[in-house]
């Protein structure tokens, strides 16, 4: 199955918005790590570094946009908590069905 032109364009427009929202949530979590007073500052620093290294590989932070991977990428964004199925309301029914099928596997 191939993604429609409408969905491909919408997807390319939405991904940066989704990523910005996700990174804003991550930044809030990072601030909480740094502001902990029940840990040493060095512990906070190293935990933050570990989180940054892990999080920068998440599609909510960086990803290559490939038309052939749209369905899989959206499913991964949902599984990783970057977006929810509600974020797909503007997309076509075929895309929603394909993503739902992947998620139910």
TAGI-V791962 format. One record per residue. RES is the residue in one small letter. PSI is psi as a letter, one per 20 degrees, with the letter a starting at -180 (NA if undefined). NEAR is the number of other ideal C-beta (glycine too) atoms within 8 Angstrom. D_CENTER is the distance of its C-alpha to the mean C-alpha in whole Angstrom. Layout:
<<RES/PSI/NEAR/D_CENTER> <RES/PSI/NEAR/D_CENTER>>
This chain:
<<x/q/5/23> <x/q/4/22> <x/q/10/19> <x/q/9/21> <x/g/5/22> <x/g/7/21> <x/h/13/18> <x/g/11/17> <x/g/8/18> <x/g/10/16> <x/g/13/13> <x/h/8/13> <x/h/8/14> <x/h/9/11> <x/g/10/8> <x/h/7/10> <x/g/8/10> <x/g/13/7> <x/g/13/6> <x/g/8/9> <x/g/8/9> <x/g/14/6> <x/h/10/9> <x/g/8/12> <x/g/8/11> <x/g/11/11> <x/g/8/14> <x/h/8/16> <x/h/9/15> <x/g/11/17> <x/g/8/19> <x/g/8/20> <x/g/11/21> <x/h/9/23> <x/i/6/25> <x/p/8/26> <x/i/4/30> <x/j/3/30> <x/q/8/29> <x/q/5/31> <x/h/6/29> <x/h/6/29> <x/g/8/27> <x/g/12/24> <x/g/9/24> <x/h/8/24> <x/g/10/21> <x/g/11/19> <x/g/8/19> <x/g/8/18> <x/g/11/15> <x/g/9/15> <x/h/8/15> <x/g/8/13> <x/h/10/10> <x/i/8/11> <x/i/7/10> <x/q/11/7> <x/i/10/5> <x/i/13/3> <x/g/12/7> <x/p/7/8> <x/q/8/9> <x/p/4/12> <x/o/8/13> <x/p/7/15> <x/h/8/17> <x/i/4/18> <x/j/8/14> <x/g/13/13> <x/g/12/13> <x/g/8/12> <x/g/12/9> <x/g/13/8> <x/g/11/10> <x/g/9/7> <x/h/12/4> <x/g/13/7> <x/h/7/8> <x/j/9/6> <x/j/6/6> <x/g/11/3> <x/r/9/6> <x/r/5/10> <x/h/8/12> <x/h/5/14> <x/i/8/12> <x/j/11/13> <x/h/5/17> <x/i/4/18> <x/r/9/17> <x/q/8/20> <x/h/5/21> <x/g/9/21> <x/g/15/17> <x/g/11/17> <x/g/8/19> <x/g/10/18> <x/g/14/15> <x/g/9/17> <x/g/8/19> <x/g/10/16> <x/h/9/15> <x/i/5/19> <x/NA/4/19>>
